């Protein structure tokens, strides 16, 4: 009986409503800055509590445009919300080449609204909406013990 209760509680705890968080989105092209001449790029997060970072292996110079964001689901859709990890926000460089920007550090837990701009494909979701701020997600943090 105890195991059955725990298994019913897990989806509730994984829902976005059970976690506090800040809304974020892929960085706007104008907010991404190249650092030095090594092909490294940074951008501030919306919350100001972290940084996007990326390195281009195939080019240098200013960012030209947004390509897509990729999200990896870590569970099923619960009340329209999917919990997982934002793998990358991809961009094209103006003079050729590609750039992948990563949100904070690998493994940061986020959630997205299933559907809308996020299109499912197997256990990943893709956002290809070129509008600034379209690929939104919510960073999740554990509720404080109080």
Phi and psi restraints in degrees (value plus and minus 20) as a CYANA .aco file:
   2 UNK   PHI     -81.5   -41.5
   2 UNK   PSI     -62.4   -22.4
   3 UNK   PHI     -84.0   -44.0
   3 UNK   PSI     -58.5   -18.5
   4 UNK   PHI     -83.2   -43.2
   4 UNK   PSI     -61.2   -21.2
   5 UNK   PHI     -84.2   -44.2
   5 UNK   PSI     -62.6   -22.6
   6 UNK   PHI     -83.3   -43.3
   6 UNK   PSI     -63.6   -23.6
   7 UNK   PHI     -85.0   -45.0
   7 UNK   PSI     -48.0    -8.0
   8 UNK   PHI     -98.0   -58.0
   8 UNK   PSI     -45.5    -5.5
   9 UNK   PHI     -99.9   -59.9
   9 UNK   PSI     -49.5    -9.5
  10 UNK   PHI     -77.9   -37.9
  10 UNK   PSI     -68.9   -28.9
  11 UNK   PHI     -79.8   -39.8
  11 UNK   PSI     -55.5   -15.5
  12 UNK   PHI     -84.0   -44.0
  12 UNK   PSI     -64.1   -24.1
  13 UNK   PHI     -87.8   -47.8
  13 UNK   PSI     -48.8    -8.8
  14 UNK   PHI    -102.5   -62.5
  14 UNK   PSI     -32.1     7.9
  15 UNK   PHI     -89.3   -49.3
  15 UNK   PSI     131.1   171.1
  16 UNK   PHI     -81.8   -41.8
  16 UNK   PSI     -48.0    -8.0
  17 UNK   PHI     -87.0   -47.0
  17 UNK   PSI     -43.2    -3.2
  18 UNK   PHI    -106.3   -66.3
  18 UNK   PSI     -26.0    14.0
  19 UNK   PHI    -142.6  -102.6
  19 UNK   PSI     122.5   162.5
  20 UNK   PHI    -102.9   -62.9
  20 UNK   PSI     133.8   173.8
  21 UNK   PHI    -192.7  -152.7
  21 UNK   PSI     150.8   190.8
  22 UNK   PHI    -138.9   -98.9
  22 UNK   PSI     116.3   156.3
  23 UNK   PHI     -93.3   -53.3
  23 UNK   PSI     115.7   155.7
  24 UNK   PHI    -155.4  -115.4
  24 UNK   PSI     152.5   192.5
  25 UNK   PHI    -174.2  -134.2
  25 UNK   PSI     146.2   186.2
  26 UNK   PHI     -75.3   -35.3
  26 UNK   PSI     123.8   163.8
  27 UNK   PHI     -81.1   -41.1
  27 UNK   PSI     124.2   164.2
  28 UNK   PHI     -88.7   -48.7
  28 UNK   PSI     127.4   167.4
  29 UNK   PHI     -72.9   -32.9
  29 UNK   PSI     -63.9   -23.9
  30 UNK   PHI     -86.2   -46.2
  30 UNK   PSI     -39.0     1.0
  31 UNK   PHI    -110.6   -70.6
  31 UNK   PSI     -28.0    12.0
  32 UNK   PHI    -110.4   -70.4
  32 UNK   PSI     105.3   145.3
  33 UNK   PHI    -138.1   -98.1
  33 UNK   PSI     116.3   156.3
  34 UNK   PHI     -98.7   -58.7
  34 UNK   PSI     117.1   157.1
  35 UNK   PHI    -130.1   -90.1
  35 UNK   PSI      91.9   131.9
  36 UNK   PHI      48.3    88.3
  36 UNK   PSI    -176.3  -136.3
  37 UNK   PHI    -135.4   -95.4
  37 UNK   PSI       3.5    43.5
  38 UNK   PHI    -118.3   -78.3
  38 UNK   PSI     -19.9    20.1
  39 UNK   PHI      63.3   103.3
  39 UNK   PSI      -3.1    36.9
  40 UNK   PHI    -113.8   -73.8
  40 UNK   PSI     122.8   162.8
  41 UNK   PHI    -154.6  -114.6
  41 UNK   PSI     129.5   169.5
  42 UNK   PHI    -158.9  -118.9
  42 UNK   PSI     140.6   180.6
  43 UNK   PHI    -176.3  -136.3
  43 UNK   PSI     126.3   166.3
  44 UNK   PHI     -95.9   -55.9
  44 UNK   PSI     129.5   169.5
  45 UNK   PHI     -97.2   -57.2
  45 UNK   PSI     140.6   180.6
  46 UNK   PHI     -81.6   -41.6
  46 UNK   PSI     -58.5   -18.5
  47 UNK   PHI     -90.5   -50.5
  47 UNK   PSI     -39.7     0.3
  48 UNK   PHI      57.4    97.4
  48 UNK   PSI     -14.8    25.2
  49 UNK   PHI    -125.2   -85.2
  49 UNK   PSI      15.9    55.9
  50 UNK   PHI     149.7   189.7
  50 UNK   PSI    -192.1  -152.1
  51 UNK   PHI    -168.5  -128.5
  51 UNK   PSI     121.8   161.8
  52 UNK   PHI    -102.2   -62.2
  52 UNK   PSI     125.6   165.6
  53 UNK   PHI    -163.2  -123.2
  53 UNK   PSI     132.6   172.6
  54 UNK   PHI    -182.8  -142.8
  54 UNK   PSI     141.0   181.0
  55 UNK   PHI    -156.8  -116.8
  55 UNK   PSI     112.8   152.8
  56 UNK   PHI    -114.3   -74.3
  56 UNK   PSI     107.2   147.2
  57 UNK   PHI    -111.8   -71.8
  57 UNK   PSI     -32.0     8.0
  58 UNK   PHI    -141.1  -101.1
  58 UNK   PSI     -10.8    29.2
  59 UNK   PHI    -200.0  -160.0
  59 UNK   PSI     156.3   196.3
  60 UNK   PHI    -160.3  -120.3
  60 UNK   PSI     148.1   188.1
  61 UNK   PHI      84.3   124.3
  61 UNK   PSI    -194.3  -154.3
  62 UNK   PHI     -83.6   -43.6
  62 UNK   PSI     131.5   171.5
  63 UNK   PHI     -97.3   -57.3
  63 UNK   PSI     112.7   152.7
  64 UNK   PHI    -115.5   -75.5
  64 UNK   PSI     -58.5   -18.5
  65 UNK   PHI    -192.6  -152.6
  65 UNK   PSI     140.2   180.2
  66 UNK   PHI    -102.2   -62.2
  66 UNK   PSI     119.5   159.5
  67 UNK   PHI    -127.2   -87.2
  67 UNK   PSI     -81.6   -41.6
  68 UNK   PHI    -186.0  -146.0
  68 UNK   PSI     139.8   179.8
  69 UNK   PHI    -136.5   -96.5
  69 UNK   PSI     124.7   164.7
  70 UNK   PHI    -145.5  -105.5
  70 UNK   PSI     108.9   148.9
  71 UNK   PHI    -139.8   -99.8
  71 UNK   PSI     113.7   153.7
  72 UNK   PHI    -124.6   -84.6
  72 UNK   PSI      95.7   135.7
  73 UNK   PHI     -91.4   -51.4
  73 UNK   PSI     123.6   163.6
  74 UNK   PHI    -136.2   -96.2
  74 UNK   PSI      -7.8    32.2
  75 UNK   PHI    -195.3  -155.3
  75 UNK   PSI    -192.1  -152.1
  76 UNK   PHI    -105.2   -65.2
  76 UNK   PSI     144.6   184.6
  77 UNK   PHI     -89.7   -49.7
  77 UNK   PSI     107.0   147.0
  78 UNK   PHI    -144.3  -104.3
  78 UNK   PSI      94.1   134.1
  79 UNK   PHI      33.5    73.5
  79 UNK   PSI      20.5    60.5
  80 UNK   PHI      61.5   101.5
  80 UNK   PSI     -16.5    23.5
  81 UNK   PHI    -137.0   -97.0
  81 UNK   PSI     119.7   159.7
  82 UNK   PHI    -140.9  -100.9
  82 UNK   PSI     112.3   152.3
  83 UNK   PHI    -121.3   -81.3
  83 UNK   PSI     121.1   161.1
  84 UNK   PHI     157.8   197.8
  84 UNK   PSI    -162.0  -122.0
  85 UNK   PHI    -154.6  -114.6
  85 UNK   PSI     114.0   154.0
  86 UNK   PHI     -98.9   -58.9
  86 UNK   PSI      93.0   133.0
  87 UNK   PHI     -95.0   -55.0
  87 UNK   PSI     -62.3   -22.3
  88 UNK   PHI    -191.7  -151.7
  88 UNK   PSI     140.7   180.7
  89 UNK   PHI    -137.3   -97.3
  89 UNK   PSI     101.7   141.7
  90 UNK   PHI    -122.0   -82.0
  90 UNK   PSI     122.5   162.5
  91 UNK   PHI    -155.5  -115.5
  91 UNK   PSI     137.7   177.7
  92 UNK   PHI    -122.5   -82.5
  92 UNK   PSI     121.3   161.3
  93 UNK   PHI    -107.5   -67.5
  93 UNK   PSI     126.9   166.9
  94 UNK   PHI     -77.8   -37.8
  94 UNK   PSI     -58.2   -18.2
  95 UNK   PHI    -117.1   -77.1
  95 UNK   PSI      -1.8    38.2
  96 UNK   PHI      80.4   120.4
  96 UNK   PSI     126.6   166.6
  97 UNK   PHI      91.0   131.0
  97 UNK   PSI     148.8   188.8
  98 UNK   PHI    -144.6  -104.6
  98 UNK   PSI     133.9   173.9
  99 UNK   PHI    -157.0  -117.0
  99 UNK   PSI     109.9   149.9
 100 UNK   PHI    -129.0   -89.0
 100 UNK   PSI     101.3   141.3
 101 UNK   PHI    -120.5   -80.5
 101 UNK   PSI     116.3   156.3
 102 UNK   PHI    -132.7   -92.7
 102 UNK   PSI     120.4   160.4
 103 UNK   PHI    -102.8   -62.8
 103 UNK   PSI      98.0   138.0
 104 UNK   PHI      30.5    70.5
 104 UNK   PSI    -135.5   -95.5
 105 UNK   PHI    -140.1  -100.1
 105 UNK   PSI     137.8   177.8
 106 UNK   PHI     -77.5   -37.5
 106 UNK   PSI     117.7   157.7
 107 UNK   PHI      71.6   111.6
 107 UNK   PSI     -20.8    19.2
 108 UNK   PHI     -82.8   -42.8
 108 UNK   PSI     107.2   147.2
 109 UNK   PHI    -103.2   -63.2
 109 UNK   PSI     110.3   150.3
 110 UNK   PHI    -155.7  -115.7
 110 UNK   PSI     149.2   189.2
 111 UNK   PHI    -152.7  -112.7
 111 UNK   PSI     134.5   174.5
 112 UNK   PHI    -149.4  -109.4
 112 UNK   PSI     140.0   180.0
 113 UNK   PHI    -104.2   -64.2
 113 UNK   PSI      99.0   139.0
 114 UNK   PHI     -85.4   -45.4
 114 UNK   PSI     123.2   163.2
 115 UNK   PHI      66.9   106.9
 115 UNK   PSI    -187.6  -147.6
 116 UNK   PHI      43.3    83.3
 116 UNK   PSI    -146.3  -106.3
 117 UNK   PHI     -96.7   -56.7
 117 UNK   PSI     -38.6     1.4
 118 UNK   PHI    -112.9   -72.9
 118 UNK   PSI      91.6   131.6
 119 UNK   PHI    -119.9   -79.9
 119 UNK   PSI     106.8   146.8
 120 UNK   PHI     -96.2   -56.2
 120 UNK   PSI     126.6   166.6
 121 UNK   PHI    -171.2  -131.2
 121 UNK   PSI      86.2   126.2
 122 UNK   PHI      36.2    76.2
 122 UNK   PSI    -144.5  -104.5
 123 UNK   PHI    -119.1   -79.1
 123 UNK   PSI      -2.5    37.5
 124 UNK   PHI    -141.8  -101.8
 124 UNK   PSI     139.7   179.7
 125 UNK   PHI    -145.1  -105.1
 125 UNK   PSI     123.0   163.0
 126 UNK   PHI    -141.4  -101.4
 126 UNK   PSI     118.7   158.7
 127 UNK   PHI    -142.0  -102.0
 127 UNK   PSI      98.8   138.8
 128 UNK   PHI    -137.4   -97.4
 128 UNK   PSI      -6.4    33.6
 129 UNK   PHI     -89.9   -49.9
 129 UNK   PSI      99.7   139.7
 130 UNK   PHI    -100.6   -60.6
 130 UNK   PSI     -24.5    15.5
 131 UNK   PHI     -88.0   -48.0
 131 UNK   PSI     112.6   152.6
 132 UNK   PHI     -73.9   -33.9
 132 UNK   PSI     109.5   149.5
 133 UNK   PHI      59.0    99.0
 133 UNK   PSI     -10.3    29.7
 134 UNK   PHI     -95.4   -55.4
 134 UNK   PSI     -56.5   -16.5
 135 UNK   PHI    -106.9   -66.9
 135 UNK   PSI      55.1    95.1
 136 UNK   PHI    -106.4   -66.4
 136 UNK   PSI     133.3   173.3
 137 UNK   PHI    -173.9  -133.9
 137 UNK   PSI     147.7   187.7
 138 UNK   PHI    -140.7  -100.7
 138 UNK   PSI     103.4   143.4
 139 UNK   PHI     -93.5   -53.5
 139 UNK   PSI     113.3   153.3
 140 UNK   PHI    -126.1   -86.1
 140 UNK   PSI     119.3   159.3
 141 UNK   PHI    -150.7  -110.7
 141 UNK   PSI     129.3   169.3
 142 UNK   PHI     -84.0   -44.0
 142 UNK   PSI     120.4   160.4
 143 UNK   PHI     -84.7   -44.7
 143 UNK   PSI     123.3   163.3
 144 UNK   PHI     -94.8   -54.8
 144 UNK   PSI     128.9   168.9
 145 UNK   PHI    -100.2   -60.2
 145 UNK   PSI     106.6   146.6
